[in-house]
Amino acid sequence: MWNEPYLESCCRSALHRLKLSGQAGRPVAVPDAPCLRRLEGMGLASGGTTNRYTLTEQGRARHRTEILKQPT
């Protein structure tokens, strides 16, 4: 049963770019900032108030299952 909120394709892309950015994170002033804010609201990203978004542990798990299609 699917029990996670749906991610639009733009937000899935933002999640993947956030994963690729590593610990450096993504700045708040990028074109996908609305998706990064949405990801932060879902607990998948953090740090919008520090001028850089980074991936949370929950975000890593979601990336693993939704982007990489690996089992949980």
matplotlib code that plots the C-alpha trace (Angstrom):
import matplotlib.pyplot as plt

x = [0.0, 1.3, 1.4, 3.8, 2.8, 3.0, 6.0, 5.5, 8.1, 9.7, 10.0, 11.5, 14.1, 14.8, 15.2, 17.7, 19.7, 19.7, 21.1, 23.8, 24.8, 25.9, 26.8, 27.2, 23.5, 21.6, 21.2, 17.7, 17.9, 17.6, 14.8, 13.6, 13.3, 9.5, 10.1, 12.9, 10.5, 7.9, 10.5, 11.4, 7.7, 7.6, 10.7, 12.8, 15.1, 16.2, 17.9, 15.9, 16.5, 20.3, 20.5, 21.3, 19.0, 20.4, 18.9, 17.6, 17.8, 14.1, 15.0, 17.8, 15.4, 12.8, 15.5, 16.6, 13.1, 11.6, 14.5, 16.9, 13.9, 15.8, 13.8, 13.4]
y = [0.0, 3.4, 5.7, 8.4, 11.8, 12.0, 13.8, 15.7, 15.1, 18.5, 17.7, 14.3, 16.0, 18.5, 15.7, 14.0, 17.3, 17.7, 14.2, 14.9, 18.2, 16.2, 18.0, 21.3, 21.4, 23.6, 27.4, 28.8, 31.1, 28.5, 27.9, 24.8, 26.6, 26.1, 22.3, 22.5, 24.3, 21.6, 18.9, 20.8, 20.8, 17.1, 16.5, 15.4, 18.5, 20.9, 24.3, 26.7, 29.3, 28.8, 29.7, 26.1, 23.1, 19.7, 16.2, 14.7, 11.0, 10.7, 12.4, 9.9, 7.0, 8.5, 9.1, 5.4, 4.1, 6.6, 7.6, 4.6, 2.2, 0.2, -1.8, -0.4]
z = [0.0, -0.9, 2.1, 1.1, -0.4, -4.2, -5.6, -8.9, -11.5, -10.9, -7.2, -7.9, -10.1, -7.3, -4.8, -7.2, -7.7, -3.9, -3.5, -6.1, -4.3, -1.3, 1.9, 0.1, -0.5, -2.9, -2.5, -1.8, -4.9, -7.7, -10.2, -8.3, -5.0, -4.8, -5.0, -2.4, -0.1, -0.7, 0.0, 3.3, 4.2, 3.7, 5.9, 2.9, 3.0, 5.6, 6.0, 3.9, 6.6, 6.3, 2.6, 1.7, 1.5, 2.4, 2.3, 5.5, 6.3, 5.3, 2.0, 1.4, 2.0, -0.3, -3.0, -2.6, -3.1, -5.6, -7.7, -7.6, -7.3, -4.6, -2.0, 1.5]

ax = plt.figure().add_subplot(projection="3d")
ax.plot(x, y, z, "-o")
ax.set_aspect("equal")
plt.show()
